[in-house]
Amino acid sequence: MAASRYRRFLRLCEEWPMEETKRQRDLGSFLRQRVAQAFREGENTPISDPEACDQMYESLVRIHTNFYKNKYPRLKDTTFTGVTIEDCRMILATDILKQMEDMKKGTWRRLREKFSAKKPEEDLN
């Protein structure tokens, strides 16, 4: 029975999309890591709580298939702030978050990092 559970989780991992804009923060990559940890021995992994395993699988399938999005459709595709889904995706992209983090730094700290990160080769020129 563990083999069929393992195969179901593998199939779910294959179907789950990876978001390239959220490097190392993507739900799909996190799911793949957790499945690899939980099934270290592959199909031969003993499962201590089969009911909890099945429940977790069913919950992930509901998320993957947008079960609740389809069950409870929204009237508008915006949030209370008026931001669209595409705007949210852009804001949550790793590159944008890094830029925002850099903007939060003070001027003195930015200058200090800029000049302290000089390479020795630059001093010779």
Residue, then its C-alpha position, 0 to 999 in steps of 0.5 A: m500500500a505504501a507503494s501506491r501512496y508513493r506513486r500518487f505523491l510522485r504523480l502530484c509532484e509531476e503535475w504541480p507547476m513550478e513558478e520560476t519567479k519565486r525561486q526557492r520560495d515556490l510551493g511546488s519545490f517545497l512539496r517535492q522536498r517534503v515528499a523526498q523527505a517523507f519517502r526516503e526509501g521510495e516505495n519501501t518506505p513504511i508509513s506510520d499513519p496511513e490515514a494522515c498520509d491519505q488526508m494530506y494527499e487529498s488536501l494537496v489535490r484539492i489545492h492543486t485542482n483549485f477545488y475551493k476556487n471553483k466551489y466558491p467563485r469570486l465576483k471580481d479578480t481583484t483584492f480589496t486594494g484593487v490589485t490584480i492577480e498579475d500585479c500580485r505575482m509581479i510583486l511577489a517575484t523573488d527579483i522584485l522582493k530583492q530590489m525592495e529589500d535593497m531599497k529599505k537599506g539606508t544610504w549609509r549602509r548601501l555606501r558602506e556595502k558598496f565600498s567594503a565589497k571592493k575586490p583587491e584587484e580594484d585597489l591596484n587600478 
